[in-house]
Amino acid sequence: MQNGRIFFESGKILWYVGMPVEKTLQHFVTGIFERKEFFIDREYATFVIEQVETLAEPTWTRRIKFRTLSPVTVSVAGLAEGNLQSGSRSAEGYLRPKLSARYLKANDPKLVEALRKNILHRFEVLYGNMPEDSDFRCIPDMDYITHRGGADRVSKLVTIKEGHPDETRVRGFRCPVTLDGNPELIKLAYESGLGEKGSIGFGMLEAVQE
């Protein structure tokens, strides 16, 4: 990557797409295959479709190990950096501190519960009810993290819409993870992305054959 742009040395790339609703995915794949091409961001960044394949799904059990193909991001509300005077005042004149998203690292003690709440909310939005089994845990591979030099070394800051007025920065992490719990929730995380911002490519997983 140079100056915010990705350069491909090879003439071919693999593009992975995951969606939790099978019919939506079928329509998407059929559409791009009929058009034979698509572009990202601008029309001059056009890609020609050569082949479309459906990958075999993992066997859905209560414990599966994955590698992360893109950073996993999840956040909790926290105080904004800087002076509390950056906040606002209530009607009574009390200063309210300004809150902002605090992105969690792979070793953060709040990570497991934040990811569990995220996948439960997504399940409820998609199916209209909560699952009977709400058990879901994401266990980062701490041996891998230690070998890489700690949680900061597997952390990645991604700038979205760099240079635009609505530019945002998102922090995530990439390391092997084990998902443990309700197979329905594990499958949903696989299909739609683990954590937040799956619609723009974060949290894509690939099952590890053991």
C-alpha positions as CSV (number, residue, x, y, z in Angstrom):
1,M,0.0,0.0,0.0
2,Q,1.3,3.5,-0.9
3,N,-0.3,6.8,-0.1
4,G,-3.5,5.1,0.9
5,R,-3.8,3.1,-2.3
6,I,-3.5,-0.7,-2.8
7,F,-1.3,-1.9,-5.7
8,F,-1.6,-5.4,-7.0
9,E,1.6,-7.0,-8.3
10,S,-0.3,-9.9,-9.7
11,G,-2.9,-9.6,-12.5
12,K,-5.3,-11.7,-10.5
13,I,-6.9,-11.4,-7.0
14,L,-9.2,-13.4,-4.9
15,W,-12.2,-11.6,-3.5
16,Y,-14.1,-13.3,-0.6
17,V,-17.8,-12.3,0.1
18,G,-19.9,-13.6,3.0
19,M,-23.5,-12.9,3.8
20,P,-25.9,-14.4,6.4
21,V,-28.9,-14.5,4.1
22,E,-28.5,-17.2,1.4
23,K,-31.0,-15.7,-1.1
24,T,-29.3,-12.2,-0.9
25,L,-25.9,-13.8,-1.5
26,Q,-27.3,-15.8,-4.5
27,H,-28.7,-12.6,-6.1
28,F,-25.4,-10.8,-5.4
29,V,-23.3,-13.5,-7.0
30,T,-25.6,-13.8,-10.0
31,G,-25.6,-10.1,-10.5
32,I,-21.8,-9.6,-10.7
33,F,-21.4,-12.8,-12.8
34,E,-23.9,-11.5,-15.3
35,R,-22.2,-8.1,-15.5
36,K,-18.8,-9.8,-15.7
37,E,-17.1,-6.9,-14.0
38,F,-17.3,-4.5,-11.0
39,F,-15.5,-1.5,-9.7
40,I,-14.4,-0.3,-6.2
41,D,-14.8,3.3,-5.3
42,R,-14.3,4.7,-8.8
43,E,-15.1,3.4,-12.3
44,Y,-11.4,3.3,-13.4
45,A,-10.7,0.8,-10.6
46,T,-12.6,-2.0,-12.6
47,F,-12.1,-5.7,-12.1
48,V,-13.2,-8.4,-14.6
49,I,-14.9,-11.5,-13.2
50,E,-13.3,-14.7,-14.4
51,Q,-14.7,-17.3,-12.0
52,V,-17.2,-17.5,-9.1
53,E,-17.0,-20.4,-6.6
54,T,-18.9,-21.3,-3.5
55,L,-16.6,-22.4,-0.6
56,A,-17.4,-25.4,1.5
57,E,-18.7,-24.5,4.9
58,P,-17.0,-25.7,8.1
59,T,-18.7,-28.4,10.1
60,W,-20.6,-26.3,12.7
61,T,-19.7,-27.5,16.2
62,R,-19.4,-25.7,19.5
63,R,-15.7,-24.9,19.2
64,I,-14.0,-23.9,15.9
65,K,-10.6,-22.2,15.3
66,F,-10.4,-19.5,12.7
67,R,-7.8,-17.2,11.2
68,T,-8.7,-13.6,10.5
69,L,-8.6,-12.5,6.9
70,S,-9.3,-8.9,7.9
71,P,-9.1,-7.0,11.2
72,V,-11.7,-7.7,13.9
73,T,-13.0,-4.5,15.4
74,V,-15.3,-3.9,18.4
75,S,-15.7,-0.9,20.6
76,V,-17.1,0.3,23.9
77,A,-18.1,3.8,24.9
78,G,-15.2,5.7,26.6
79,L,-14.1,9.2,27.5
80,A,-12.6,11.2,24.6
81,E,-9.0,12.0,24.8
82,G,-8.2,15.5,26.0
83,N,-9.7,18.0,28.4
84,L,-13.2,17.4,29.7
85,Q,-14.0,20.9,28.6
86,S,-14.5,19.4,25.1
87,G,-17.8,18.0,26.5
88,S,-21.2,19.8,26.7
89,R,-23.1,21.3,29.6
90,S,-26.4,20.1,31.0
91,A,-29.4,22.4,31.6
92,E,-28.2,22.7,35.2
93,G,-24.7,23.8,34.1
94,Y,-22.9,20.6,34.9
95,L,-20.1,19.6,32.5
96,R,-20.9,16.4,30.6
97,P,-17.7,14.6,29.4
98,K,-17.5,13.8,25.7
99,L,-17.8,10.1,24.9
100,S,-16.2,8.4,21.9
101,A,-15.7,4.8,20.7
102,R,-12.8,3.0,22.3
103,Y,-11.6,0.1,20.2
104,L,-10.6,-3.0,22.1
105,K,-7.3,-4.8,21.7
106,A,-7.0,-8.6,21.5
107,N,-6.0,-8.8,25.2
108,D,-8.7,-6.4,26.5
109,P,-10.7,-8.0,29.4
110,K,-13.9,-6.4,27.9
111,L,-13.4,-8.1,24.5
112,V,-15.2,-11.3,25.1
113,E,-18.4,-9.8,26.4
114,A,-18.4,-7.0,23.8
115,L,-18.2,-9.5,21.0
116,R,-20.9,-11.6,22.6
117,K,-23.3,-8.6,22.8
118,N,-22.5,-7.7,19.2
119,I,-23.4,-11.1,17.8
120,L,-26.5,-11.4,19.9
121,H,-27.8,-8.0,18.7
122,R,-27.1,-9.0,15.1
123,F,-29.0,-12.3,15.6
124,E,-32.0,-10.4,17.0
125,V,-32.0,-7.9,14.2
126,L,-31.8,-10.6,11.5
127,Y,-34.2,-13.1,12.9
128,G,-36.5,-11.0,15.1
129,N,-35.8,-12.8,18.4
130,M,-32.9,-13.8,20.6
131,P,-31.4,-17.3,20.4
132,E,-32.4,-19.8,23.1
133,D,-28.7,-20.5,23.6
134,S,-26.8,-17.2,24.0
135,D,-23.4,-18.8,24.8
136,F,-20.7,-17.3,22.6
137,R,-17.0,-16.6,23.4
138,C,-14.1,-15.4,21.2
139,I,-10.8,-16.6,22.5
140,P,-7.7,-15.0,20.8
141,D,-4.6,-17.1,20.4
142,M,-2.4,-15.6,23.1
143,D,0.6,-17.8,22.2
144,Y,0.4,-16.3,18.7
145,I,0.0,-12.8,20.1
146,T,3.0,-13.3,22.5
147,H,5.1,-14.6,19.7
148,R,4.3,-11.6,17.6
149,G,5.4,-9.2,20.4
150,G,2.2,-8.4,22.2
151,A,-1.3,-7.1,21.5
152,D,0.0,-3.8,20.0
153,R,1.8,-5.8,17.3
154,V,-1.4,-7.5,16.1
155,S,-3.3,-4.3,16.2
156,K,-4.0,-2.4,13.0
157,L,-5.3,1.1,12.4
158,V,-7.5,1.4,9.2
159,T,-8.4,4.8,7.8
160,I,-11.7,4.9,5.9
161,K,-12.4,7.5,3.2
162,E,-9.0,9.1,3.8
163,G,-8.8,12.7,2.9
164,H,-12.6,13.1,2.8
165,P,-14.6,15.2,5.3
166,D,-16.2,12.1,6.7
167,E,-12.8,10.3,7.2
168,T,-12.8,7.9,10.1
169,R,-10.2,5.7,11.7
170,V,-11.0,2.2,13.0
171,R,-8.7,0.0,15.0
172,G,-8.9,-3.7,14.9
173,F,-6.7,-6.8,15.4
174,R,-5.6,-9.8,13.4
175,C,-4.7,-13.1,15.1
176,P,-6.1,-16.6,15.2
177,V,-9.2,-16.9,17.3
178,T,-11.3,-19.8,18.7
179,L,-15.1,-19.3,18.7
180,D,-16.8,-21.3,21.4
181,G,-20.6,-21.6,22.1
182,N,-23.8,-21.8,20.2
183,P,-23.0,-23.1,16.6
184,E,-25.7,-20.8,15.2
185,L,-23.9,-17.8,16.6
186,I,-20.5,-19.1,15.4
187,K,-22.0,-19.6,11.9
188,L,-23.4,-16.0,11.9
189,A,-20.1,-14.6,12.9
190,Y,-18.5,-16.5,10.0
191,E,-21.0,-15.4,7.4
192,S,-21.4,-11.8,8.4
193,G,-18.0,-11.0,10.1
194,L,-16.9,-11.2,13.7
195,G,-17.4,-7.9,15.5
196,E,-18.4,-4.5,14.1
197,K,-18.4,-3.1,10.6
198,G,-18.7,-6.4,8.8
199,S,-20.5,-4.7,6.0
200,I,-17.3,-2.9,4.9
201,G,-15.1,-5.9,5.2
202,F,-14.0,-6.2,8.9
203,G,-13.9,-9.4,10.8
204,M,-13.8,-11.9,7.9
205,L,-12.9,-15.4,9.1
206,E,-11.5,-18.6,7.6
207,A,-11.8,-21.9,9.4
208,V,-8.5,-23.6,10.3
209,Q,-8.3,-27.3,9.6
210,E,-6.8,-29.1,12.6
